[in-house]
Amino acid sequence: MAEFPDCPACSMANTYFDGTNYVCPDCFHEWSGEADVQTEDNTPRDSNGAELQDGDAVTVIKDLKVKGSSMVIKRGTKVRSIRLTDDPTEVDCKIEGSSIVLKTCFLKK
């Protein structure tokens, strides 16, 4: 029996080959057997897609509860001098004297 690759969309193993494409009957995703060459964009971006750099000033777009603390970062809080991390979805900053890591999806430039 032939081995078919798992679905790249839903990771289910219930796939089949219809002659030209692989098909997943669970999520109806179709893909070719060729390896898709996608370049990863490791550029940190804010919620609007603007590129972030070290030292930028950003604004928080949503009230955020800080894990392990009773502190809440209010929407509209201005954060100055952010520092980029190895993970493009996170930035390091200081808010009210505390060093905090924030997700870039909750920030705007």
Backbone as CSV, one residue per row, in Angstrom:
resi,resn,N_x,N_y,N_z,CA_x,CA_y,CA_z,C_x,C_y,C_z
1,MET,0.848,-1.177,0.000,0.000,0.000,0.000,0.892,1.238,0.000
2,ALA,0.546,2.216,-0.803,1.346,3.430,-0.934,1.143,4.333,0.282
3,GLU,2.214,4.989,0.688,2.151,5.932,1.797,1.912,7.321,1.228
4,PHE,0.880,7.982,1.714,0.579,9.344,1.290,0.951,10.305,2.411
5,PRO,1.406,11.508,2.056,1.807,12.470,3.096,0.597,12.978,3.878
6,ASP,0.849,13.389,5.115,-0.209,13.990,5.927,-0.604,15.342,5.333
7,CYS,-1.819,15.750,5.589,-2.324,17.028,5.077,-1.561,18.187,5.723
8,PRO,-1.021,19.122,4.932,-0.297,20.253,5.520,-1.220,21.252,6.213
9,ALA,-2.515,21.228,5.915,-3.440,22.178,6.524,-3.948,21.706,7.879
10,CYS,-4.360,20.422,7.973,-4.952,19.934,9.225,-4.155,18.806,9.869
11,SER,-3.095,18.331,9.244,-2.197,17.278,9.741,-2.860,15.906,9.881
12,MET,-3.979,15.699,9.216,-4.640,14.399,9.258,-3.957,13.457,8.271
13,ALA,-3.962,12.170,8.573,-3.302,11.181,7.735,-4.247,10.592,6.691
14,ASN,-5.495,10.940,6.724,-6.507,10.401,5.812,-6.457,11.156,4.481
15,THR,-5.432,10.918,3.662,-5.273,11.608,2.382,-5.204,10.597,1.250
16,TYR,-5.437,11.092,0.038,-5.319,10.226,-1.139,-4.843,11.049,-2.321
17,PHE,-4.379,10.348,-3.360,-3.882,10.987,-4.571,-4.931,10.801,-5.660
18,ASP,-5.393,11.909,-6.278,-6.449,11.820,-7.287,-5.927,11.848,-8.720
19,GLY,-4.645,11.709,-8.901,-4.059,11.705,-10.239,-3.175,12.902,-10.491
20,THR,-3.559,14.065,-9.982,-2.752,15.271,-10.156,-2.382,15.916,-8.829
21,ASN,-3.248,15.820,-7.840,-3.033,16.443,-6.536,-3.328,15.460,-5.418
22,TYR,-2.787,15.752,-4.242,-3.182,15.045,-3.038,-4.410,15.758,-2.476
23,VAL,-5.328,14.985,-1.900,-6.573,15.550,-1.384,-6.778,15.065,0.043
24,CYS,-7.252,15.973,0.903,-7.620,15.624,2.268,-9.139,15.694,2.370
25,PRO,-9.828,14.564,2.571,-11.286,14.601,2.662,-11.787,15.209,3.972
26,ASP,-10.918,15.367,4.953,-11.342,15.941,6.230,-11.512,17.454,6.160
27,CYS,-10.557,18.146,5.514,-10.634,19.616,5.438,-10.751,20.114,3.998
28,PHE,-10.801,19.191,3.027,-10.941,19.501,1.602,-9.769,20.287,1.031
29,HIS,-8.610,20.171,1.660,-7.409,20.840,1.160,-6.788,19.997,0.053
30,GLU,-6.354,20.664,-1.021,-5.658,19.990,-2.116,-4.288,20.618,-2.279
31,TRP,-3.271,19.782,-2.558,-1.924,20.291,-2.772,-1.192,19.365,-3.721
32,SER,-0.199,19.922,-4.390,0.600,19.114,-5.310,1.653,18.361,-4.516
33,GLY,2.199,17.346,-5.100,3.204,16.548,-4.412,4.561,17.215,-4.361
34,GLU,4.732,18.296,-5.103,6.001,19.002,-5.124,6.181,19.773,-3.828
35,ALA,7.414,19.866,-3.393,7.705,20.621,-2.177,7.531,22.109,-2.468
36,ASP,6.691,22.744,-1.691,6.477,24.177,-1.845,7.637,24.920,-1.200
37,VAL,8.270,25.782,-1.975,9.383,26.559,-1.466,8.822,27.870,-0.943
38,GLN,8.831,28.007,0.373,8.355,29.223,0.999,9.471,29.780,1.853
39,THR,9.751,31.047,1.664,10.772,31.680,2.472,10.106,32.223,3.727
40,GLU,10.714,31.940,4.845,10.183,32.434,6.102,10.605,33.872,6.292
41,ASP,9.633,34.702,6.633,9.904,36.100,6.912,10.091,36.235,8.411
42,ASN,11.341,36.364,8.854,11.629,36.479,10.276,11.745,37.923,10.726
43,THR,11.127,38.826,9.977,11.130,40.224,10.336,10.022,40.478,11.345
44,PRO,10.340,41.036,12.506,9.283,41.338,13.481,8.350,42.414,12.935
45,ARG,7.048,42.157,13.008,6.056,43.104,12.505,4.973,43.314,13.545
46,ASP,4.409,44.545,13.564,3.335,44.836,14.507,2.000,44.338,13.953
47,SER,0.914,44.653,14.623,-0.399,44.153,14.221,-0.838,44.690,12.865
48,ASN,-0.295,45.803,12.424,-0.638,46.379,11.120,0.337,45.981,10.023
49,GLY,1.364,45.224,10.353,2.331,44.778,9.362,3.553,45.665,9.233
50,ALA,3.654,46.711,10.052,4.816,47.600,10.002,6.016,46.900,10.642
51,GLU,7.170,47.071,10.042,8.388,46.436,10.535,8.849,47.105,11.822
52,LEU,9.196,46.297,12.822,9.678,46.801,14.106,11.194,46.694,14.173
53,GLN,11.816,47.669,14.854,13.259,47.664,15.041,13.574,47.991,16.484
54,ASP,14.811,47.681,16.903,15.236,48.022,18.258,15.079,49.513,18.504
55,GLY,14.550,49.855,19.681,14.420,51.256,20.062,13.130,51.911,19.614
56,ASP,12.284,51.223,18.875,11.014,51.804,18.430,10.085,52.048,19.616
57,ALA,9.169,52.975,19.416,8.101,53.218,20.387,6.826,52.636,19.802
58,VAL,6.109,51.860,20.596,4.883,51.214,20.139,3.764,51.481,21.137
59,THR,2.527,51.201,20.710,1.358,51.365,21.547,0.644,50.029,21.668
60,VAL,0.148,49.713,22.857,-0.587,48.476,23.099,-2.019,48.674,22.582
61,ILE,-2.539,47.703,21.810,-3.856,47.858,21.192,-4.972,47.138,21.940
62,LYS,-4.636,46.456,23.035,-5.625,45.671,23.771,-5.207,45.588,25.233
63,ASP,-6.173,45.566,26.154,-5.840,45.350,27.558,-5.217,43.974,27.710
64,LEU,-4.061,43.905,28.363,-3.343,42.648,28.520,-3.129,42.344,29.989
65,LYS,-3.535,41.147,30.415,-3.261,40.689,31.770,-1.864,40.094,31.781
66,VAL,-1.084,40.443,32.785,0.273,39.927,32.915,0.220,38.638,33.723
67,LYS,0.705,37.556,33.133,0.691,36.257,33.818,1.541,36.311,35.084
68,GLY,1.022,35.720,36.157,1.758,35.661,37.407,1.735,36.955,38.183
69,SER,0.872,37.878,37.789,0.802,39.168,38.449,-0.636,39.673,38.374
70,SER,-0.958,40.618,39.222,-2.285,41.238,39.151,-2.266,42.470,38.240
71,MET,-1.122,42.733,37.633,-0.945,43.899,36.776,-1.685,43.733,35.445
72,VAL,-2.280,44.815,34.962,-2.945,44.841,33.656,-2.340,45.984,32.859
73,ILE,-1.917,45.689,31.642,-1.397,46.724,30.749,-2.586,47.230,29.943
74,LYS,-2.936,48.495,30.135,-4.125,49.067,29.515,-3.905,49.382,28.039
75,ARG,-4.978,49.314,27.288,-4.957,49.683,25.873,-4.533,51.141,25.754
76,GLY,-3.667,51.421,24.799,-3.182,52.780,24.592,-1.896,53.092,25.330
77,THR,-1.388,52.147,26.115,-0.136,52.360,26.831,1.004,52.492,25.832
78,LYS,1.768,53.560,25.968,2.906,53.812,25.085,4.131,53.104,25.660
79,VAL,4.782,52.286,24.843,5.974,51.551,25.257,7.137,52.077,24.430
80,ARG,8.163,52.582,25.120,9.315,53.156,24.431,10.504,52.189,24.499
81,SER,11.370,52.301,23.547,12.635,51.550,23.514,12.438,50.046,23.623
82,ILE,11.708,49.474,22.679,11.549,48.022,22.668,12.856,47.377,22.217
83,ARG,13.056,46.127,22.618,14.219,45.348,22.207,13.709,44.086,21.524
84,LEU,14.250,43.786,20.363,13.841,42.590,19.626,14.453,41.356,20.276
85,THR,13.738,40.240,20.183,14.221,38.974,20.724,14.532,38.031,19.566
86,ASP,14.969,36.825,19.879,15.237,35.827,18.840,13.953,35.392,18.148
87,ASP,12.835,35.464,18.853,11.533,35.102,18.295,10.919,36.341,17.634
88,PRO,10.625,36.311,16.332,10.090,37.504,15.657,8.674,37.880,16.097
89,THR,8.012,37.043,16.894,6.664,37.380,17.354,6.661,38.000,18.748
90,GLU,7.845,38.234,19.328,7.935,38.788,20.673,8.946,39.925,20.728
91,VAL,8.669,40.907,21.603,9.615,41.985,21.889,9.751,42.113,23.396
92,ASP,10.909,42.571,23.831,11.193,42.773,25.238,11.090,44.265,25.515
93,CYS,10.509,44.638,26.650,10.357,46.057,26.978,10.225,46.222,28.481
94,LYS,10.199,47.477,28.932,9.971,47.785,30.340,8.699,48.610,30.441
95,ILE,7.794,48.145,31.323,6.559,48.873,31.596,6.444,49.006,33.102
96,GLU,6.329,50.228,33.574,6.225,50.520,35.008,7.366,49.883,35.791
97,GLY,8.563,49.886,35.232,9.739,49.359,35.904,9.917,47.856,35.824
98,SER,8.953,47.149,35.228,9.044,45.696,35.097,9.441,45.321,33.684
99,SER,10.383,44.402,33.566,10.783,43.904,32.255,9.767,42.864,31.807
100,ILE,9.150,43.089,30.641,8.054,42.250,30.159,8.297,41.903,28.693
101,VAL,7.901,40.694,28.306,7.936,40.275,26.908,6.509,40.355,26.377
102,LEU,6.325,41.089,25.273,5.002,41.259,24.675,4.967,40.629,23.291
103,LYS,3.804,40.102,22.925,3.587,39.586,21.580,3.400,40.777,20.635
104,THR,3.997,40.682,19.450,3.914,41.780,18.491,2.494,41.962,17.931
105,CYS,1.653,40.927,18.009,0.301,41.049,17.489,-0.570,41.985,18.327
106,PHE,-0.107,42.373,19.530,-0.851,43.286,20.383,-0.246,44.688,20.389
107,LEU,0.644,44.967,19.440,1.324,46.254,19.381,1.103,46.926,18.034
108,LYS,1.147,48.263,18.042,1.170,49.009,16.790,2.205,50.112,16.899
109,LYS,2.853,50.404,15.798,3.929,51.376,15.746,3.382,52.785,15.776
